């Protein structure tokens, strides 16, 4: 399995959910198609620092946003393959598709592509590489609801630092073959706005992996997607991440910065975390801090999490996570979540 595949697996994309990464779609059995997914439900008592009250919930997507999908490949001969993936987010607590009512049906991924010795090219709705990198380099992985850095960088309730969606429509993405541990991906998302060819999204990401060490640099400019409406026309974002597995503990670090010129807003986010194998699971700890600079006022937010993920089998696990959150001008508040996750 190549470096990109290992990186996706590190992000929690197990064999049951490989279709989320185009590189892993090529590892699917030649010919035919397979169905796979993740169902994740949790009960909790939740309260952000700036919320007036506490909410008791049964929600979908604690450690992994619930989804189901289909993927397949075809060997075209001469080292060339065709591949595809169709994936739909699920709100498993209510049976509704999508993360919200604004999502299309195949909201997680919907692409087709060709791959070979010189890399691969995929076309369609595809996961943003900066979002994937955020999940790869923190101990809570791609947890959209319980990872401190995922909350601060991508969650609207936490006044997210990065604008645009975690999945881009109308995107052309090229991923290079692995070379000395390096792999490069470039994405161009068409805005499809009449007479405005400059309305598009761009991303360039470089991943590196060598034994226990992994690193990433990702940069993007977005002009299309959620949060990009008058007066905001564009935003630039960059991030760097690294991890090192000492066997007894795996450590993670990330740094993000964004610039939104139309509102003269800049953010800087840092995250540090660790995961320690314990019994049939692992203990996870992470803290993220975002500094937001605006013309009217500056603010900071610090969110920390401590959790345990216990595997009952290769496909089923139980988890418990405590979150602490404090925003400038508000008191520190805590949240607790207990959940179960099953892959199929």
N, C-alpha and C positions, 0 to 999 in steps of 0.2 A: 504494500500500500504506500502511496507517495506522500509527500509532506503535507499537501493541502488536505488530503484525506485524514491524516493524523490530526491536523489542526481542527478540522470539523468534528472529529470524534472527541477531541479535548473540550469542545464547546458543548458536549452533551448530545451530539448527533450520533446515536448508537446505530448498530446495524439495522435497527427497526425504522430508522428515520434518515437514511443516507441521502434521500432525494433532495434534501435541503441544500446540498452542495453539489453543483454541476460536476465537479471532479469525481465525487463519489458515485454519481449517477452512472459513470462509465464502469464502475466496479460491479454493477448489477449483472445478473446472469444474462448472457448473450441471447437475445431473442425473447419475445414475450414481455409480460409486465407483472409487477407485484404491487400489492396493497400493504400499507404500513401506517403507523401513526403513534400518537401518544395521547393518553387521557390523564389529566392531572387535576385533582380537586383538593381544596383545602378549606378548613373552617378556621376562623380567626376573629380576633378583636383588634380593629385597626384604627389608628389615629395619627395623622401627620401633625407636625408641630403647629401648623397654621390652621388646622381644622377646629371648629368650635365644639365638636362633640365626637364621641366614640361610636363606631359602627361594628356590629357583630354580623359576620358574613359567612356564607358558603359560596366560594368563588371558584372559578376555573383558572388553571394556569399559574400555580405557585412557583414551582421550579422550572417547568417547561410550559410554554403556551400550548394548550391542547390543539391537536390538528390531526387530519388524516390525509393520505396522499396516494398517488399512483406514480410509478416510475418504470422506465424500460429502456432497453438498448437494442441496437441491431448492428451486427458486424457486417460492414460494407466491403470488406476485403482490403488488402494492401495496407493494413494498419489503421484504416479509417473506420470510425464508429458514428452512428447516429444515436442520440439519447434525448429523453424528454422527462419532465416531471410536472405533475398537476397536484397542488396541495392546497387544502382549505383549512383555515383556522376554525376552531370550534369553541363556543362558550358551552362547555359540557354541563355546567350547572343548570342551564335553561334549554339546551338543545338547539341553540341558535348558531348559525354559521357566522364566521368573521370574528374579529376582536371587538368591533363595534358595528352599529348599523351602517356605517359609511363604507365598510369593506365590501369588495366584490366577492363572488363565491370562492374562486381559487385565489385567495388573497395572500397566501404564504409564498407560493411560487407557481409560475405558469410559463414554462419555457421549453424550447426545442433547440438542439444544437448538433454540431459536428465536432469530433475530437480525433486527434492523431498524434504523430510524433512531434509536431510543431506546436502543440498546445490545443486549445479548444475555443470554439466560438459558440455562444449561446444567445438566443433572442427571446425576449418576452418580459414578463413581470418577474423580477429577481431580487433576492435578498441583498440589501446594501452591504458592501464589504466592510465599511466602517462599523456598522451594527454588529456584523459577525465577529470583527476583531474585538469589540467591547466585551462580547460574551466569552471569547477565547481566553482572555487574560484577566479574569477575576475568579475567585474560588466558587462563587455561586453561578458561574457560567452564564447561560443565556436566560436567567430568571428575570423576566420583565417586571415582576411584582415584589421580589424579595431581595434582589441584589442591590446594594446601595448605589453603585456606580451606574447600573442600568436605570434605576429610578431617576437619578439626578441628570443623566445625559439624555434619556429618551422618553421619560414619562411626563405627560402634560400636567398631571396633578402636582408634580414637583417642580413645575416651571422649567422644563427641560432645557438643556444647554444647546442641543443640536436640533435644528429645524429640518423639515422634510420627513418622509416616511422611512421606516426601517426596510421597506420593500419598494423598489422603484418600478413604475410602469414603463412600457415602451423602451426597454433597455437592451443595448448591444454590449455584451461583455466578452472580453478576451482574457484567457488565463494561460500563461506560459507553461511549458514543461518545467520540472524541477531541474535546477542547475546549481550544483555545489551547495545544496541546502536552501537555495533561494527560489522563490516563485513570485511572479509579478502578475497582477490583474489590473485591467483597465476597463472602466464602464462609462458608457455614454447613454444618458436617458433623454429621449426626445421629448420636448415639451408639447409638440403638435399644436402650436398656436399659429394661426394664419398670419403671414407677413412678419413673424417675429422669430426668425431662426436662432436668435440669441437666447431664447428661453429653453434651457436644457439643464441637465444635471451631469456632473463629471466626478469621477472618483479614480484615484490611483492608489494601489495598495501593494506593499512589498512584505512578504512573509519570509521568515528564516527559521529553520529548525535543525538542530544538530544534537542528537542524544537528549540529555535532560534539559537543554537550553532551547528556548524559543523566543522570537521577537517579531514585532510588526511595526510598520509605519504606514499610516493611512491618511490621505488628504482628499477633501472634496469641496466642490462648490455646488450649491443647490439653488435653483431658481423655480422649481416646480415641486409642489407637495404641501402637506399640512403645515400651517404656520407661515406660509409664504403668500401673503395677501397684503394689499395696500395698508400701511405704507411700506411694508417689507418686500423688497424685490429679490434679494439674494442674501446668502450667508456663506462664509468660508469656515471650514472646520478642519482641524488636524489632530491626530492622536498618535502616541507611541506607547507600546506595551511590551512587557517582557515577563517571562516566567522561568523558574528553575526548579527542577525536581530533585531534592536531596534524598529521596526515598522515604525518610522519616517525616519530611514535611515538604510541601510544594509551595513556593512563594510566588506572589504576583505583584506587578506594579503597572500603573497606567498614568498617562498625563494627556489631557485634552485642552485645546484652546479654540475658541470660536470668535468670529468677528461679524457682527451684523451692522453694516455701515448706515443703513437707513434710520435706525433707531440709536445709533452710536452706542451700541451695547457690546461689551466684550465679556467672555467668561473664561475661567481657568478652573479645571477640575483635576484633582489628583486622587488616586485610589491605591491603597496597599492592602494586601490580603494574604491569607495562608490557608492551606488545607492539610489536615493531618489524618492519615489512615488510623481508624480505631475499630477493632473488631470487624464486623461485616459491613462497615460503612466508613464515614469520614466526618470529622469535625471541620467546620468552615467558619472563618472569621474575616471580616472585611470592614474597612472604613473609607468613606469617600467625602471629599470636601470640595464645594464649588464656590468660587468667588465671582460675583457678578458686578460689573462696573457699568453704570448708566449715568447720563447727564444729571438726573434728579437725585439719585441716591445709590449708594453701594450696599450690597448685602452678601451674606455668606450663609451656606447651609452645610451642616455636617450630619451625615447619616452613617450609622454603624449597624452591623448585623452579626449575630452569632447563631450558628445552626448545626444540626446533626442530620445526616442523611444515611439511613440504614437500609441495606439491600436485603430483601427477603428472597430474591432470586435475581437472575440476570435481567429480568424484565420488569420486576416490581420492587418498589422501594417506598419507605415511609420517611417523612422528614418533619422536623420541628425547627422553627426559626423565630428568633426575637430580633426586632428592629427598634433602634433608637434614632430619633430625628429631632434636629433643632435648627430653626431658621431665625435669622436676625430679627429681634423684636418680639419673639414668641418663646414660650416655655418649651423645654424638652418633653417630648411625648414618646410613648412606646407602643409597639404593636406585637402581637403574637400570632403565629400561624402554625397549624398542624395539618399535614396533608399526606395523600397517597398518590403515587404515579405509576402508571402501567403502560408499557410499550407493546405494540403488536405488529 
